[in-house]
Structures are given as structure tokens and as C-alpha cells.
Amino acid sequence: MTDRPHIVIFNPDQWRGDTLGHLGHPAVRTPHLDSLVATDAVSFRHAFSQATVCTPSRCSFMTGWYPHVRGHRTMHRMLHPGLGETNLLKVLREHGYFVWWGGKNDLVPGQLGFEAHCDVHFRATEADYRRWQVTRGESSHSGDLAWRGEPGGDNFFSFFKGRLEAPDGGRWFDGDWAMVQGALDFLERYDGEQPLCLYLPMLYPHPPYCVEEPWYSLTSREAVPERHLYGTWDDKPGLLKGIRDTQGLTGWTEDRWRELRATYYGMCARVDHQFGLVIEALRDTGRYDDTAVFVFSDHGDFTGDYGLVEKTQNTFQDVLCRVPFVVKPPAGAPCAAGVRDQLVELVDFPATVYDFAGIDCGYWHFGRSLATLLEDPGAEHRDAVFCEGGRLRGEAQASERESVGAGDGPDGPSRKRTPAGTLYSPRIHLQLQERPRLPHTKAAMCRTQHFKYVRRAYETDELYDLAADPGETRNVIDDPAYRDAALALKDRMLAWYMETCDVVPGEPDARNFAV
């Protein structure tokens, strides 16, 4: 036992905030998270990410900075230590934690390596696979792309792959399984005296939508909820309309949509099972009580809502920016287990870790520790949450031209070397456009318990009455009845920008050369 709690960060990718059994979802199965929340943890029903794509969100929740603070609005701008950009893992390591990192990056520049951020950056070896007695499988998200069908077909951009089957009829064992098994091995073998930080950034349930048995058949197709659908697209963002027109899914039947959604729920169920294995290992090694456990995703997924799949960079529907967020504190930290309805943000995650660990992180950030909310179900926290993305005209470095060549169309070639690169062509092609409109316009969201306001640089703003329209299908920005609500949210957004527009370094500079 150490004088500081162990930290486990279980971080699935693209998990919608509504797909948890204990929050009342009618179809998804998440028994391990449900059990933890029933006894030892708190689940935040209204938790929101600060960006709806991977890298900007991760840069935000690993620092406590909003994306605009340091310009993290693209998949290709990560946290640079040489530019004064630290992160939670690095801070923990500098304060005596042994940091084990197994899984995806999308956080720090790959060209600089990982040595500054962790003690172990795990990658499974052939010896690991032999010891586990499994065959190294292809990634669920690459390999043979025949499942897409022909270009121009209505499955080519659907991200729907379906049931996974190991080629030899054995066990499906992809990268996520390897990372989980590596984490279990580490927990069993570690005998050092340093407190642990175990960081598991998973790939699932990120599309393509695919999973093996028993999770593929676990979800009742009849229990899949109805989709949110727009009555009109006239007042919706250009990026959404462009993706709708190029993904080619408008002719799908409800049976096909239910199958896609049920597959995604099976992916979530598999992740829940893998999380259960980590909790079991913490118990078996005697670390459970002394460990703070954090489970959350970087952002959500359309999963058929509004007739769309995957995600966008500058739209902020709850299905994209609302995420699961479950916190189990270490022993000694007061906690009334259950569900909380207060608004929280992922920038609150590092603040809570620093609070539990008793660490002064040494830099200014905007997170607020959740410790009081864990103890007191009625405590106040935030009156609004925020999310942002997109770019300005001419801001080519934020267009993600690195992902798809500037001359490519939706069916054109990709400069990205992976075979799956063109899966994102409908979105990336639109992000590269400048005129006559800029569908990738810079935008920001201010959401309260009752309303959601979205400010857009070059397109129509949005306002939704969440009480009357929880699916966010009717934009009431021009309705005179909502004038006062819109003005109040605009003022709240302005205050947020003023409060968070920069961070002043803690160390002052000398005014003159030393004599």
C-alpha cells in the first residue's frame, strides 16, 4: 500500500453517454459498470467532452484546458512538451507514479516518443501471444475491406462490418484484447513501491461497427430504441448535410439501422466485459480499495441518429458530446454511490486525479474536482458545459488535409496509407472546402440543463429547447419566444471565452539580463 492512491484510467473510444444499462438504456448490457455504480462509484448522467473528435478531446481531458486555449482543434496537433504543454500522465510520473500506458495515442507527438510520459508504453510481442496461447489477429478496424462493397454502394461509407469471426475458428484476439491482457499481466507482476497509474485508451466501440460472439448476438434487436430524425435540414450545419448526401445511407431500412445499432451496443458490452476483467484483477491483487478508477470516453457516435454514422468535428448533438463518466474513489474518500444529474465536463477529470493524489500540477487549468459531488449528491457544480471545433477560412492547418489529399472526392484515392483511409472521405472532403461556403466552420456549444446554444462563424446559429425537444431536432434560434433564452446563452458563452481564453505560466521571466 502506498500513501497515494493507484489510478486506473479506462478510456474507451467513441462511447455514447446514453449507452449504459444503469442509465436506463433499453438494449445495451453493461453489468460490470452497473454493479460498480450500485456499490462503490458515481456515474455522471450529464458528462460532456470538450471536442467531438479524438485528439482535441484527449488534449483537453489530459490537461484541463479547453481546445481553444492552445489551439487543439485538429487530429494532427497534439500536446508538445517542448511548447510548455504537459499532460496528466507526465505530471503523475514526475510526482512519483509508475505509469503504464497500453493502447492508442492521439495525445502526444509520435515523432517524439513516449519516454517523457510513461515508464512502460506497452506493445504486445510474439512472446506475449505465445504465453497467452492465442493467435495475433488483425485489427477489427483494418484488414480485408470487402465488407464495404463496391464504391457507390449503400454500404461503402456505412462503417458497418457486422459479426467478427477468427479465420481459424479460434478466439478473436485484436489489439484491444492484447492491451487488456497486457494490463492484467502488469497488475499481477508489478511489485514496485511506487503508486501505479494504469492508462488503457481502448479502440472500441469506435467504428467500424463490428464485434465477435457472444457480444454480437447479445443485444435484442427488438429492444433497440428509435432513432432521432430531422424533420428539416434547411437550418442544419453544412457539414451534416454534406455527409448525409455522400454517405449514401438514405435508402436504408429500419431493420438495417437496428442491426448496425445493435452491433454498436454489442461493442459497448464487450468493453464493459473487459473493464470487469480489470476490476477483478484489482481485487485479486489487493489493490481495489486503494485505487481511484475513472471510466469515460473521448466523445460519442451518431450510430444512425439523424441518418448518419460516425461523427463530425463541429456539430454538438448530445449523441456526440455526451459521454459515460464513472468515478470510483479510493478508500477513505467519501462517496455516496449512484447516479448524479449535475452537469460535469471532462476537464474535471485531471482536477479530480490531482485532488485524490494530493498533487499540485504546477500549471493553470479549468477543471473542478468532482470529490464534493461524489460525497454529496446535491452539491452544485457547473451551470453550463461547453464543446467546440471547426476552423476559420484559410486555416488550412486545421482542415486535416493530412488525412485525405486536397484533390480527392468522396470516392477518390487517399494519401493515407491504411486501406481504411477513404472511410472518412465524405467528412474530410467537406473539411477541405473553402467556398462558396465553409462547412467546417468554427463553432462552439454552450449547454445548460434546459437549453443548448451553438454559435457558428459562417452559418446559422442553433438553439434547442432540450426539455421540449431532447432529440435536438427543431432549431428555434429564430423563434421570438426564445429570444431571451438565446441572449442569456450568448452572454454565458462570452463569459466562458473571457474566463478561459488563455493560461498565464506560473514562472515569471526576468526583465533584464543577469549581471
C-alpha positions as CSV (number, residue, x, y, z in Angstrom):
1,M,0.0,0.0,0.0
2,T,1.3,3.5,-0.8
3,D,0.4,6.9,0.7
4,R,-1.2,7.9,-2.6
5,P,-3.9,6.0,-4.4
6,H,-3.3,4.0,-7.5
7,I,-5.0,5.5,-10.6
8,V,-6.8,3.4,-13.3
9,I,-7.9,5.3,-16.4
10,F,-10.1,3.1,-18.5
11,N,-10.8,5.1,-21.7
12,P,-13.0,3.6,-24.4
13,D,-13.1,5.5,-27.7
14,Q,-16.4,6.9,-29.2
15,W,-18.8,5.6,-26.5
16,R,-22.1,7.4,-26.4
17,G,-23.2,8.7,-23.0
18,D,-26.7,7.1,-23.2
19,T,-25.5,3.5,-23.8
20,L,-25.3,2.3,-20.2
21,G,-27.7,-0.1,-18.5
22,H,-27.8,1.8,-15.2
23,L,-28.9,5.0,-17.0
24,G,-31.9,3.2,-18.4
25,H,-30.9,2.2,-21.9
26,P,-33.4,-0.5,-23.0
27,A,-31.0,-2.6,-25.1
28,V,-27.3,-2.3,-24.1
29,R,-25.8,-4.6,-21.5
30,T,-23.2,-3.2,-19.1
31,P,-23.4,-5.3,-16.0
32,H,-19.9,-4.6,-14.7
33,L,-20.2,-0.8,-14.8
34,D,-23.8,-1.1,-13.4
35,S,-22.6,-3.2,-10.5
36,L,-19.8,-0.7,-9.7
37,V,-22.1,2.2,-9.7
38,A,-24.6,0.4,-7.5
39,T,-22.0,-0.1,-4.7
40,D,-18.8,1.9,-5.0
41,A,-18.9,4.5,-7.7
42,V,-20.7,7.5,-9.2
43,S,-22.0,7.8,-12.7
44,F,-22.5,11.2,-14.2
45,R,-25.6,11.2,-16.4
46,H,-24.7,14.6,-17.9
47,A,-21.0,14.4,-18.6
48,F,-19.7,16.2,-21.7
49,S,-16.5,16.2,-23.7
50,Q,-14.9,19.4,-24.9
51,A,-14.5,18.2,-28.5
52,T,-16.2,15.6,-30.6
53,V,-13.1,14.0,-32.2
54,C,-10.3,12.1,-30.6
55,T,-7.2,14.3,-30.4
56,P,-8.8,17.6,-29.4
57,S,-10.8,15.8,-26.7
58,R,-7.8,13.9,-25.3
59,C,-5.6,17.0,-25.3
60,S,-8.4,18.7,-23.3
61,F,-9.1,16.0,-20.7
62,M,-5.5,15.2,-20.1
63,T,-4.7,18.9,-19.3
64,G,-7.9,20.6,-18.0
65,W,-7.6,23.1,-20.9
66,Y,-10.4,23.8,-23.4
67,P,-9.3,23.1,-27.0
68,H,-9.2,26.9,-27.9
69,V,-6.7,27.6,-25.1
70,R,-3.8,26.2,-27.0
71,G,-5.3,25.7,-30.5
72,H,-6.1,22.0,-30.3
73,R,-8.8,21.7,-32.9
74,T,-7.4,19.1,-35.3
75,M,-6.4,15.4,-35.2
76,H,-2.8,16.4,-36.2
77,R,-2.0,18.9,-33.3
78,M,-1.0,17.1,-30.1
79,L,0.5,18.1,-26.8
80,H,4.1,19.2,-27.2
81,P,6.2,19.2,-24.0
82,G,8.7,21.5,-25.7
83,L,6.0,24.1,-26.2
84,G,5.1,24.1,-22.5
85,E,2.2,21.6,-22.9
86,T,2.2,19.0,-20.2
87,N,-0.3,16.2,-19.6
88,L,-1.7,14.2,-16.7
89,L,0.5,11.2,-17.3
90,K,3.7,13.2,-17.4
91,V,2.7,15.1,-14.2
92,L,1.9,11.8,-12.4
93,R,5.2,10.3,-13.4
94,E,7.1,13.4,-12.3
95,H,5.4,13.1,-8.9
96,G,6.5,9.5,-8.3
97,Y,3.9,7.4,-10.1
98,F,4.8,4.4,-12.2
99,V,2.8,5.0,-15.4
100,W,1.8,2.1,-17.6
101,W,0.3,3.0,-21.0
102,G,-1.3,0.4,-23.2
103,G,-3.4,1.4,-26.2
104,K,-3.9,4.2,-28.7
105,N,-2.2,7.6,-28.7
106,D,-3.9,10.6,-30.2
107,L,-2.4,12.6,-27.4
108,V,1.4,13.3,-27.7
109,P,3.5,13.7,-30.9
110,G,4.5,10.2,-32.0
111,Q,7.8,11.5,-33.5
112,L,9.0,12.5,-30.0
113,G,8.4,9.1,-28.4
114,F,6.7,8.3,-25.1
115,E,9.5,8.2,-22.6
116,A,8.6,11.6,-21.0
117,H,5.0,10.4,-20.4
118,C,5.2,6.9,-19.1
119,D,7.5,4.2,-17.7
120,V,6.0,1.5,-19.9
121,H,4.5,2.0,-23.3
122,F,3.1,-1.5,-23.8
123,R,3.1,-3.2,-27.2
124,A,2.4,-7.0,-27.3
125,T,5.3,-9.2,-28.6
126,E,5.2,-12.6,-30.2
127,A,6.3,-14.0,-26.8
128,D,3.2,-12.4,-25.3
129,Y,1.0,-14.1,-27.8
130,R,2.6,-17.5,-27.2
131,R,2.2,-17.1,-23.5
132,W,-1.4,-16.1,-23.9
133,Q,-1.9,-19.1,-26.2
134,V,-3.7,-17.0,-28.8
135,T,-3.1,-16.1,-32.4
136,R,-2.4,-12.4,-33.2
137,G,-5.5,-11.3,-35.0
138,E,-6.0,-8.5,-37.5
139,S,-7.3,-5.2,-36.2
140,S,-11.1,-5.1,-36.2
141,H,-10.7,-1.8,-37.9
142,S,-8.5,-2.8,-40.9
143,G,-7.7,-5.9,-42.8
144,D,-9.9,-7.1,-45.7
145,L,-12.3,-4.3,-46.6
146,A,-14.6,-6.4,-48.8
147,W,-17.4,-5.9,-46.3
148,R,-17.7,-2.3,-47.6
149,G,-18.9,-3.5,-51.0
150,E,-18.3,-1.5,-54.2
151,P,-17.8,2.3,-54.4
152,G,-21.1,3.9,-54.9
153,G,-22.9,1.2,-52.9
154,D,-25.0,2.0,-49.9
155,N,-22.7,0.2,-47.5
156,F,-19.4,1.7,-48.7
157,F,-19.4,4.6,-46.2
158,S,-21.6,3.0,-43.6
159,F,-18.8,1.7,-41.3
160,F,-21.0,-1.4,-40.8
161,K,-18.9,-4.6,-40.7
162,G,-21.0,-6.9,-38.5
163,R,-20.0,-10.2,-36.9
164,L,-16.3,-10.9,-36.5
165,E,-15.0,-14.4,-36.9
166,A,-11.5,-15.6,-36.3
167,P,-10.0,-17.1,-39.6
168,D,-9.0,-20.3,-37.9
169,G,-12.2,-20.7,-36.0
170,G,-10.5,-19.9,-32.7
171,R,-10.7,-16.9,-30.4
172,W,-10.9,-13.4,-31.8
173,F,-7.9,-11.5,-30.4
174,D,-7.4,-8.0,-31.6
175,G,-5.4,-5.0,-30.3
176,D,-7.9,-4.2,-27.5
177,W,-7.7,-7.7,-26.2
178,A,-3.9,-7.6,-26.3
179,M,-3.9,-4.3,-24.3
180,V,-6.3,-5.6,-21.7
181,Q,-4.3,-8.8,-21.3
182,G,-1.1,-6.8,-21.0
183,A,-2.7,-4.7,-18.3
184,L,-3.8,-7.8,-16.4
185,D,-0.3,-9.2,-16.6
186,F,1.2,-6.0,-15.4
187,L,-1.1,-5.8,-12.4
188,E,-0.3,-9.4,-11.5
189,R,3.5,-8.9,-11.8
190,Y,4.2,-5.4,-10.5
191,D,5.9,-5.5,-7.1
192,G,7.4,-2.0,-7.0
193,E,6.8,0.5,-4.3
194,Q,5.6,3.4,-6.5
195,P,1.9,4.1,-6.8
196,L,0.5,3.0,-10.1
197,C,-1.2,4.8,-12.9
198,L,-2.7,2.4,-15.4
199,Y,-3.9,4.1,-18.6
200,L,-5.9,2.0,-21.0
201,P,-7.1,4.0,-24.0
202,M,-9.2,1.4,-25.9
203,L,-10.1,1.4,-29.6
204,Y,-13.7,0.1,-29.1
205,P,-16.5,1.0,-29.6
206,H,-15.1,3.2,-32.3
207,P,-16.4,2.2,-35.8
208,P,-16.4,0.2,-37.9
209,Y,-19.3,-1.3,-36.2
210,C,-18.2,-4.9,-35.6
211,V,-17.9,-7.4,-32.8
212,E,-17.4,-11.1,-32.2
213,E,-19.7,-13.5,-30.4
214,P,-21.2,-13.7,-27.8
215,W,-21.4,-9.9,-27.9
216,Y,-22.7,-9.7,-31.5
217,S,-25.9,-11.6,-30.6
218,L,-26.2,-10.2,-27.1
219,T,-28.5,-7.3,-27.9
220,S,-32.2,-7.8,-28.6
221,R,-32.9,-6.2,-31.9
222,E,-36.5,-5.6,-30.8
223,A,-35.2,-3.5,-27.8
224,V,-33.2,-1.1,-30.0
225,P,-34.6,2.4,-29.4
226,E,-36.0,4.6,-32.2
227,R,-33.6,7.0,-33.9
228,H,-33.6,10.8,-33.7
229,L,-34.5,12.2,-37.1
230,Y,-34.7,15.7,-38.5
231,G,-37.9,17.0,-40.0
232,T,-36.0,19.6,-42.0
233,W,-32.3,20.0,-42.9
234,D,-32.7,23.7,-44.0
235,D,-31.4,25.1,-40.7
236,K,-28.8,22.4,-40.0
237,P,-25.0,22.8,-40.5
238,G,-23.5,22.3,-43.9
239,L,-21.1,19.5,-42.7
240,L,-24.1,17.4,-41.6
241,K,-26.0,17.9,-44.8
242,G,-22.9,17.1,-46.9
243,I,-22.1,13.9,-45.0
244,R,-25.8,12.8,-45.4
245,D,-25.6,13.3,-49.1
246,T,-22.3,11.5,-49.6
247,Q,-22.5,8.6,-47.1
248,G,-25.3,7.2,-49.2
249,L,-27.5,5.8,-46.4
250,T,-30.8,7.5,-47.1
251,G,-32.3,4.3,-48.5
252,W,-31.5,2.1,-45.5
253,T,-34.5,0.3,-43.9
254,E,-35.1,0.4,-40.2
255,D,-34.1,-3.2,-40.0
256,R,-30.6,-2.4,-41.3
257,W,-30.3,0.5,-38.9
258,R,-31.4,-1.7,-36.0
259,E,-28.7,-4.2,-36.9
260,L,-26.0,-1.5,-37.0
261,R,-27.1,0.0,-33.7
262,A,-27.3,-3.5,-32.0
263,T,-23.8,-4.2,-33.2
264,Y,-22.5,-1.0,-31.7
265,Y,-24.3,-1.9,-28.4
266,G,-22.5,-5.3,-28.5
267,M,-19.2,-3.4,-28.9
268,C,-20.1,-1.4,-25.7
269,A,-21.0,-4.7,-24.0
270,R,-17.6,-6.2,-24.9
271,V,-15.8,-3.1,-23.5
272,D,-17.8,-3.5,-20.3
273,H,-16.7,-7.1,-20.0
274,Q,-13.1,-6.1,-20.5
275,F,-13.5,-3.4,-17.8
276,G,-14.8,-6.2,-15.5
277,L,-11.6,-8.1,-16.0
278,V,-9.5,-5.1,-14.9
279,I,-11.7,-4.7,-11.8
280,E,-11.3,-8.4,-11.0
281,A,-7.5,-8.1,-11.3
282,L,-7.5,-5.1,-8.9
283,R,-9.4,-7.2,-6.4
284,D,-7.2,-10.3,-6.9
285,T,-4.0,-8.3,-6.3
286,G,-5.4,-6.5,-3.3
287,R,-5.4,-3.0,-4.9
288,Y,-9.1,-2.4,-5.4
289,D,-9.7,-0.4,-2.2
290,D,-6.6,1.8,-2.7
291,T,-7.4,2.6,-6.4
292,A,-9.2,5.5,-7.9
293,V,-10.9,4.2,-11.1
294,F,-12.0,6.5,-13.9
295,V,-14.1,5.3,-16.9
296,F,-15.0,7.7,-19.6
297,S,-14.9,8.1,-23.4
298,D,-13.5,10.9,-25.5
299,H,-16.7,11.5,-27.4
300,G,-19.8,9.8,-28.8
301,D,-21.1,8.5,-32.1
302,F,-24.1,9.1,-34.4
303,T,-24.9,5.3,-34.7
304,G,-27.8,6.1,-37.1
305,D,-29.3,9.1,-35.4
306,Y,-30.3,11.7,-38.0
307,G,-29.4,9.1,-40.6
308,L,-25.7,9.5,-40.0
309,V,-22.8,7.3,-38.8
310,E,-19.5,8.0,-37.1
311,K,-19.0,11.7,-36.0
312,T,-18.3,15.2,-37.1
313,Q,-15.8,17.8,-35.9
314,N,-18.1,20.8,-35.5
315,T,-21.6,19.6,-34.5
316,F,-22.5,19.1,-30.9
317,Q,-25.5,16.8,-30.6
318,D,-25.7,15.1,-27.3
319,V,-25.1,11.7,-29.0
320,L,-21.6,13.1,-29.9
321,C,-20.5,15.3,-26.9
322,R,-22.2,13.5,-24.0
323,V,-20.1,10.6,-22.7
324,P,-20.1,8.0,-20.0
325,F,-18.2,9.1,-16.9
326,V,-17.9,6.8,-13.9
327,V,-15.6,7.5,-10.9
328,K,-14.8,5.2,-8.1
329,P,-12.7,7.0,-5.4
330,P,-10.0,5.3,-3.3
331,A,-10.8,4.1,0.2
332,G,-11.1,7.0,2.6
333,A,-12.6,9.4,0.1
334,P,-16.3,9.8,0.9
335,C,-18.7,8.5,-1.8
336,A,-22.4,8.0,-2.0
337,A,-22.6,5.6,-4.8
338,G,-25.2,6.1,-7.6
339,V,-26.1,8.4,-10.5
340,R,-25.6,12.2,-10.5
341,D,-27.6,14.6,-12.7
342,Q,-25.3,17.6,-12.4
343,L,-23.5,18.9,-15.4
344,V,-19.8,18.0,-15.5
345,E,-17.1,18.2,-18.1
346,L,-14.1,16.0,-18.9
347,V,-11.8,18.9,-18.0
348,D,-12.9,18.0,-14.4
349,F,-11.1,14.6,-14.7
350,P,-7.5,15.8,-14.2
351,A,-8.6,18.1,-11.4
352,T,-10.1,15.1,-9.6
353,V,-7.0,13.0,-10.1
354,Y,-4.8,15.7,-8.7
355,D,-7.1,16.1,-5.8
356,F,-7.1,12.4,-4.9
357,A,-3.3,12.2,-5.3
358,G,-2.6,15.4,-3.4
359,I,-0.6,16.8,-6.3
360,D,0.0,20.5,-7.3
361,C,0.2,20.1,-11.0
362,G,2.1,23.3,-11.5
363,Y,0.0,24.9,-14.2
364,W,-3.3,26.8,-14.5
365,H,-6.3,24.8,-15.8
366,F,-10.1,25.0,-15.7
367,G,-11.1,21.7,-14.2
368,R,-13.0,21.4,-11.0
369,S,-12.6,18.4,-8.7
370,L,-15.6,16.0,-8.5
371,A,-14.8,14.9,-5.0
372,T,-17.5,17.0,-3.4
373,L,-20.1,15.6,-5.9
374,L,-19.0,12.1,-5.0
375,E,-19.7,12.7,-1.4
376,D,-22.8,14.9,-1.7
377,P,-25.4,14.0,-4.3
378,G,-27.0,17.5,-4.0
379,A,-23.8,19.6,-4.4
380,E,-23.6,22.3,-7.0
381,H,-21.0,22.0,-9.7
382,R,-21.5,23.8,-13.1
383,D,-24.3,25.8,-14.6
384,A,-23.2,25.1,-18.2
385,V,-20.9,22.9,-20.2
386,F,-19.0,23.7,-23.5
387,C,-17.8,21.9,-26.6
388,E,-16.0,23.3,-29.7
389,G,-14.4,22.5,-33.1
390,G,-14.1,23.5,-36.7
391,R,-11.9,26.2,-38.3
392,L,-11.7,29.6,-39.9
393,R,-11.5,30.4,-43.6
394,G,-7.9,29.9,-44.8
395,E,-7.0,27.9,-41.7
396,A,-5.7,25.0,-43.7
397,Q,-3.6,23.6,-40.9
398,A,-6.9,22.7,-39.1
399,S,-8.6,21.1,-42.1
400,E,-7.0,17.7,-41.8
401,R,-5.6,17.7,-45.3
402,E,-3.1,15.2,-43.9
403,S,-5.8,12.6,-43.8
404,V,-7.1,12.8,-47.4
405,G,-5.5,14.6,-50.3
406,A,-6.9,18.0,-51.2
407,G,-7.9,16.9,-54.7
408,D,-9.8,13.8,-53.5
409,G,-13.5,13.5,-53.9
410,P,-15.7,11.2,-51.8
411,D,-14.7,8.1,-53.9
412,G,-11.2,9.3,-54.8
413,P,-7.9,8.0,-53.7
414,S,-6.4,8.6,-50.3
415,R,-2.9,9.7,-49.4
416,K,-3.4,7.9,-46.1
417,R,-1.5,4.6,-46.4
418,T,-4.0,2.5,-44.5
419,P,-6.7,0.8,-46.6
420,A,-9.5,2.2,-44.4
421,G,-8.4,5.8,-45.1
422,T,-11.2,6.6,-47.5
423,L,-13.9,5.6,-45.0
424,Y,-13.7,9.2,-43.8
425,S,-13.7,10.8,-47.3
426,P,-17.2,12.2,-47.0
427,R,-16.3,14.2,-43.9
428,I,-12.7,15.1,-44.7
429,H,-13.5,16.2,-48.3
430,L,-16.0,18.7,-46.8
431,Q,-13.5,19.9,-44.2
432,L,-11.2,20.9,-47.0
433,Q,-13.7,23.1,-48.8
434,E,-13.4,26.9,-48.6
435,R,-16.0,28.3,-51.0
436,P,-18.8,29.1,-51.6
437,R,-19.4,28.1,-48.0
438,L,-17.2,26.7,-45.3
439,P,-19.0,23.6,-44.0
440,H,-16.2,23.0,-41.5
441,T,-16.9,26.4,-39.9
442,K,-15.6,27.1,-36.4
443,A,-18.3,26.6,-33.8
444,A,-18.8,26.4,-30.1
445,M,-21.6,25.0,-27.9
446,C,-23.0,26.3,-24.6
447,R,-25.4,23.7,-22.9
448,T,-27.4,24.1,-19.8
449,Q,-29.8,21.6,-18.3
450,H,-32.6,23.2,-20.3
451,F,-31.1,24.7,-23.5
452,K,-28.3,24.2,-26.0
453,Y,-26.9,27.1,-28.0
454,V,-24.4,26.7,-30.8
455,R,-22.5,29.7,-32.2
456,R,-21.3,29.3,-35.8
457,A,-18.7,31.5,-37.5
458,Y,-20.2,31.4,-41.1
459,E,-23.5,29.5,-40.7
460,T,-26.8,29.8,-38.9
461,D,-26.6,29.5,-35.2
462,E,-28.6,26.8,-33.4
463,L,-30.8,26.8,-30.3
464,Y,-32.6,23.8,-28.9
465,D,-35.1,23.5,-26.1
466,L,-33.9,20.3,-24.5
467,A,-37.0,19.9,-22.3
468,A,-39.4,20.0,-25.2
469,D,-37.1,18.5,-27.8
470,P,-34.5,16.2,-26.2
471,G,-33.5,14.8,-29.7
472,E,-32.4,18.3,-30.8
473,T,-34.4,18.2,-34.0
474,R,-36.0,21.7,-34.1
475,N,-33.7,24.7,-34.3
476,V,-35.6,27.6,-32.6
477,I,-32.9,30.2,-32.9
478,D,-35.3,32.5,-34.9
479,D,-38.3,31.9,-32.8
480,P,-39.2,35.1,-30.9
481,A,-40.5,33.1,-28.0
482,Y,-36.9,32.0,-27.3
483,R,-35.2,35.4,-27.7
484,D,-34.4,35.9,-24.0
485,A,-33.0,32.3,-23.8
486,A,-30.7,32.9,-26.7
487,L,-29.4,36.2,-25.4
488,A,-28.7,34.6,-22.0
489,L,-26.7,31.8,-23.5
490,K,-24.8,34.1,-25.8
491,D,-23.8,36.1,-22.7
492,R,-22.8,32.9,-20.9
493,M,-20.7,31.8,-23.8
494,L,-18.9,35.2,-23.9
495,A,-18.2,34.9,-20.2
496,W,-16.7,31.5,-20.7
497,Y,-14.5,32.7,-23.5
498,M,-13.2,35.6,-21.4
499,E,-12.5,33.3,-18.4
500,T,-10.7,30.6,-20.4
501,C,-9.1,32.4,-23.3
502,D,-5.5,31.9,-22.1
503,V,-3.3,30.5,-19.4
504,V,-0.5,32.5,-17.8
505,P,2.6,30.5,-17.0
506,G,3.4,30.3,-13.3
507,E,7.1,31.0,-13.6
508,P,7.9,34.7,-14.3
509,D,10.7,35.9,-16.6
510,A,13.5,38.3,-15.7
511,R,13.1,41.8,-17.1
512,N,16.9,42.2,-17.7
513,F,20.0,40.1,-18.3
514,A,21.7,38.9,-15.3
515,V,24.8,40.9,-14.5
